[in-house]
Each structure stands twice: as structure tokens, then as C-alpha cells.
Amino acid sequence: MGTEEMEAVIIAGVLRRAGADVTLASVEDGLEVEASCGSRIVADTHIASCADQMFDLVALPGGMPGSVRLRDSDILQRITVRQAEEKRLYGAICAAPAVVLMPWGLHRRKKITCHPSFIGDLPAFRAVESNVQVSGELTTSRGPGTAFQFALSFVEQMFGPRAAEDMNRILMAQTHDDLERSAEVNELEWSVDRNPDVLIPIANGSEEMEIIILVDILRRAKINVVLASVEKSPTILGSQRIQIVADKSIMSASDSIYDLIILPGGPAGAERLHRSRILKKLLKQQMQAGRMYGGVCSALKVLQQQGLLEDKTVTAHHAVASELTCQVIDQPKVVIDGNLITGKGLGTVVDFALAIIRKFVGHGRAKAVANGIVFEYPKS
């Protein structure tokens, strides 16, 4: 409970994409865990079932009070101490290096980093401010905004540099730093006189990293986010086999009006979103009312199939761009065209979410959120 959801899901999602057999383990009594920004994630198993297993890596996400609850798990402590003693890989991000590893004595003789809010708790002669710090078997990192780098470091350590480079290209996490952050055409003011309401429909096969990044970052800006399942069950199984529990069914969510509807990617999930008659109706009403809508990666195909990209300018993942009939510009990570916002791919969703915050509540709030997650963002 209280684990930082971006960190947990990005670590698991990236490592599963790389071919690792990842176990998400709950230290709580139940498998369903409410994370620090309100997302509900279902773990694969209880920590007790992992006690006698051998792992090539034990990785601890941060978040509060999640880090404290990890620290207080005797079973997790035994697993992680054994991991260190047997010279196998272990790591922690955000608050976890200071809150979890230090009380367990697993920071000794190591260079470590953590979230800026906790850096003062680290021994001064051992603390560093790098986004990722590898010190022997221990790897540490700073926050949600460095979680992709943290996960890719593990890919490199376990699978080799070539695998990490390949994964980086797939994710578009770091190799596209030369891209323009965002571009806007047909500029339209998005501001509302209250906290904005955002709907994110989700389905089996939706890309869980995109879902969780959007929810986490938007809620940090006090934007009201509703996750709505188009499936019969509120729990969906994402593209990397992570279970996420929606806030509502799409039927229940359809009773409300939203300032913005965002479709996450994931090819199988996008296809299932396209089949939802209720979602089709909601999107049609959204466009007709002139309210905002958008999507990331393969979700753009859904928007096109429903006629929502006509005469629009977008950005898109290269695997999707060739199937679109509207104007596609390649350089920006995010493109805003009037009431439409589109994102290039998984590794650009942080920029996509921050662009939404900037449009609704201003650059200052977006910058503050970026600082909080330790993500580099322009001052103006």
C-alpha cells in the first residue's frame, strides 16, 4: 500500500518486455494494492511465497508510505539481505534507498542515490545525485521520472548492452532526446474554472505503463482521473500481464461529462477499445461538443477508425504512422491540434501527461510536477 505505481509498473513492464520472468509480490494481506496516487494494482503473489526462491534481481519501488511498509516486511528483508550476501543484483528507487536499504544495512560501502527529498538522509560521503547509480550488485535511482533509466540499467546488467539498446529503441525512452518536446497547431485554450475531469478507458491488452504514467502524473496535478474498464470485469490484464483495477465500468463512467478523454495504446487493447459501443458514443459526443480528446501510439488507429482525426495533425509511433491518413509530423514527442492531443509512444507518455497539465493549469504546475518526479523539464 502506498508504493509509487509508476516505478513498480515501469520496472516490471520493461523487464518483462526484455524477457525476464518478473514476480510482483505483495507485502500486504491481500494481492490488490492501492498505490501512492490511487491506482489499484493486483500483485502476482504474496511475499511469503517468495521466501525460499532464488532471484537474479530484487528491485524495490519507492513511494510513501509504501517504502515504510516494504521496510517493515521481515520476509522481504530476509530475501533482500540474502540477495546482497550472495552477490546477486538488488536495487531501490526514490525513497526506498533511504527508507528501506539503510535500516537494513544494505547501503554500506556503496555509492547510492535516491529522491532529492531523502538525499539528506544518506551518508554524505556515499550519496551521489546521478539519475542511476550502479555500485557493485546494488543499483539505485531517484524517482518516477528516472524509472525507465533504472529499469534499462537492469536490462543491461542481466541481458547485456545490446539488449538494453534494443529495448531503449522500442520504448523510445532515451534515444529520442533529440526530438522536440511538443508542438502545437491551431492553438486553443483548454483552461477550465475547476479541477479538470479526465476519462481513461482501459481494456485487456492496454499498455499498462501508459495507463499508470498518465494516472500518476495527472493526479499529482490535482486533475480528476477516472479509469473505466470496457470489459465485463473492472480488472484488466495489461499487455505485459500486469493487472489493473478500474475505478468504474465504461457504462457507469458514461453518465458523466469529461474535459478530456485519453485512449492508451497497446495493439490488442486498442482493438478492444474500438469494439466498445459506449466508448464510441462518448468519443463522438466529445468531438461534437468541442471537448478535448487524444491518444498514444496504437490508440490513434481507434481515433482514425471513428473519424476523429479528419483534417487533424498528429504525431505517431512509426509502426502506426503508415496506417494513418491524416497529417503526421515526426519530430515532436507530443502534438496538440486544437482539442486533440497525440503522443508518439510509450517512452514519451511523461511528456504527454505534462503537456496536458500545461494546457489545463499552466506551465508552472507542469514544472512543479516534473520536479517532484525528478524529470527534466524546461523552466519556461
N, C-alpha and C positions, 0 to 999 in steps of 0.2 A: 504494500500500500504506500503510495507516495513516490514510487520510483519515477524518474524522468522518462516519459514514454518515448520521446524521440530517440534518446540514447539506447534504450532497450531494443526498440524495434529496428533501428538502423544497424546496430551490431548484429542482431540475429538475421535480418534480411540480407545484408551484404555477405555475411559468411555463408548463408545458405545458397546464395547465388554463386558463390565461389566453389561450392561443392562440399562444404563442411556439414557434418551431422550435428545440428545445434539443438540443445535442450534448453527450453525456457522453464526455470524451476521457481515455484512459489515458496516463499518462506512463511506465508500466511496459512491459516487453517484451510482455506478454500483455494481453488485454482483461479477463480476470477478475481482480478486485482484492479482496484481503481488507482490510476496513476496520478502524478502530481498536478496535471492540468485537466483532470476529469475523464480522460479516456479510460475505457474498461477493456482490459486485455485478459485473455484466458491462457494461463500457463499450460505447458505440456504435462507437467508432473509436479509433485511435491518435492521439496528439497530432501526429505528423508529417503526418498527412493534413489537419490544420487550418492548417498553417503559412502557406498562401497565401490563406486565406479571409478575408473581412471579416465581423466580428461586430458586432452592435449592443450586445452586452454580453459581457464576460468576467468570470465570477464564480468566486472561489477559496474552496472549503470549507477548514476548518481541520482540527484533529486532529493528533496526533503518533504516529509520525514522518511522517505524510502531508504536513504543511506543508513539512518539510525536503525531501522528495522532489519536491514541486512546485517549491520554490526552486531545486533543482539541475537542473531541466529547462531547457536552453538554448533549446529551441524555444518552450516556454511563456513564458519570459522575453521573447523577441523579440516574440511575439504580444501580450503584455500591455503591454510598453513602447510598441509601435506603437499600441495601443489608446489609451493615455494621450496620446501625442504628437498623435494625430489627433482628440483631444477627444471620443472615444466613451466610453460608460459602462464602468466596471470596478469590481469590488468584492471584498472579502475579509471573512471572518468568523473569530472565535475566535482561534486562534494565527496565522492567515495574515497579518493586517496587520503584525504584528511580525516574524514569521519569514520571510515571503516579500516583502512590499511594501517593507519598509525596506532590505534588502540591494540591492534593485533601484532604490532611489532614488525610488520612486513615491509616497512619503508627503510629499514636500517641499511646503511651502506649503499643506498640507491639515490640517484638523481630523480626527482619526481616533480610533476606539475599538477595543478588542479584548477578549479574555478577561481577567478580573481577574488571572490568573496571569502574564500577559505585559504588563500595563499599565505596569509599571515600566520596560520596555524601550523604550517610546515616548518621544519628546522631550516633556518635561514641559509645555512651553508649547503643544503641539499636541494633547496627549491629553485626551480627554473620556470620561465614563463613561455616556453615553447608550446605550440599547439599540441604536439605529440612528443613525448619523451620516452625513449627506449633505454632501459638501464638493465642489462643482463636479461633475465627472464621477465622482468616487470616492465609493462608499458602503461603510461598514464596520459591523460588528456584533460582538456579544460572545460568543455561544456557541450550542449546540444549542437552548437554551430561548428564544432570540430569533430563531431561523431563520425562523419564519413571518413575523415583522415585517420581517426582512431581505428575504425574497422578495417580500412585498407592496409594499415600497418600490420594488422594480424594476418590479413591475406598474404602479404609479402613474407612474413616470418614463417607461415605454415606451408604456403604453396609456391613461394618464390617470387622474384621481382617481375617476371614476365606475366604471371597470373595477376599480380596487382595492377600492372599497366593495362592489361586487357579489361579487368573489372572497372578500372577508372574510366576507360573509354565508354564502356557500356552505361555506367552510371552518369557520365558527364559531370562528375563531381569536382574534378580539379583541372582536367586538361582543357577546359573551355574558359579559363580565366581571361582569355583574350577577347571573349565575346562582350558586346555591350550589355550592361545590366538590364536595361529595359528601354523600350521605345514606345512612343505614343503618337497615334494619328487620330484626327477628328476628336480633339480633346473635349471631354465632357466632365462636368463637376459631379462627383459622387457623394458629396457630404450629406449627412442626414442629421436631424436635430436630436438624436438619441443614440444609444449604442446600436450599431448595425446588427441585423439578423441575417445569418448565412446558413444555407442548407447544403449539406454534402451527402448526396445519395451514394450508397455503397452496395456492393454485391459480392457474391462468391467470385474470387478471381481478381478483385480490385487490388491495386498495388498498395499494400498496407503502409509502406514507408511514406508514400504521398499522402495518404489519409491522415496518418498520425502527425506528420510535419505540419500540415495545414491546420489541424485542430489545435495542436500545441501552440503554434505561433500566434494564430488569430485570437485564441483565448487569453494569451498573455497581454494582448492589447484591449481586453475587455469587450471583444466582439462576441456576440451570442452565436454559438455554433451548434447546429443540430445535425447529428449523424443519423441518417434514415436508411434502413435496410429495405431493399426491393425484394428480398427473399421472404419466405414464409416465416423463417426464424429471425430473431433480432441479432443472432450471432452469425457473422460471415467468416468464411475461411479465405484469407487473402492469397495472393499469387505465390507468396513464399511460405504458405501454410501456417501463418500466424492468425489466431482467432481474435476478432474484434467484436465487441458488443455494441450495437447501435443504441442510440437514445430512444428512437421511435421506429415504427414501421413507416413506409412511404405513404401509406393510407392515412395514418394519424397525422403525419407531417403536412399532408396536403391541405389541412384545414387552415394553415397559416400563410401569411404573405412574407416573402423574404426579399431583402435588399439585393442579395446575390445568391445564385445557385452555382456551385462548382462541381464539375464531374472529375473524379480522379481517373488515372489511367489503369493499365493492366489490360491486355487484349481480351482475355476471357471475361473479365469484369465489365469492360466497356460493352461487350456484346450483350451481356445480361441486363445492363442498364438500358440499352436500346430497346429491349423487349418489354420494358415496363410501361404499360399504357398510362398509368397515373403520372409517371415522370414525364412522359411525352406531353401530357396535358399541362403539367406545371411549367415545362420549358416554353411551350407555345404561349401560355398566358404571360410568362415572364418577358418574352420578347415583345408581345403585343402591348404590354403596359410600359415598355421602355425601361424596365428594370435591368439590373446587371446580371450577367451570366458568363460562364467560362469553363475552361477545361485544360487538362495537361496531357501531353503525349497522345496515347491512343484514344483518349476521350474525344479528341477533335473529330474523329470519324463519326461519332454519335451525333455531335452537333451538326456536322455536314448532312448526315442522313435525314435530319429533321429540318433541314433548310435554314439553319441558324447561322451559317457562315456566308450566306449570299451577299456579295458586294463588300465583304469584310477583308481586313488584312490581319494575318496571324503569323505566329512562329510555330514550328512543329519539329518533332524528332524526325531525323532523316528517314526512318522506316515508315513514317506516316505521311510525310510531306508529299511524296509522289502520288498519293491517293486523293489528295485534296484538289478541288477545282478553284478555290479562291486564291487570292494573292498571298504567297508565303515569303516572308523575309527571313533570311537565315541567321543573321548576325546577333540579334538580341536574344537574351535568355527569356525575356517576357515581352509581349506586345499587347498594348491596350488600344483598342479601336472603339471609341465611344463607350458603349455599355458592355463591350466584350473584352475579356482578358484571357490570353492564352499563354501557356508555358511550354518550353521546349522539351523537357524531360525530367526524369527523377532527380538528377543532381542539381536542377535549377528551381526546385519547389520552394526552397527557403527564400530565394529572391522573389518568386511568385507570391508567396504569402506576405512578404514585406511590402511588395507593390500594392497589394490590396489594402494593407493598413495605411500606407501613404495616401492612397486615393480617398479613403474614407475619413481618416482622422489626422492626416498630415505627416510630413517628414519627421518631425520631432518625435512623435510616438513610435514611428518605424525605427528610427535610430536608437531610441531607448530599448526597444525590444531586442534589436540586433546586439546591442551592448550586453544585455542580460544573458543572451545565449552564446556570447563570445563568437560573433560572426562579423566579419569586416564589412562595413557599410559606410558609404560616403557621408561626410559631415553636412553636405548641403546638396 
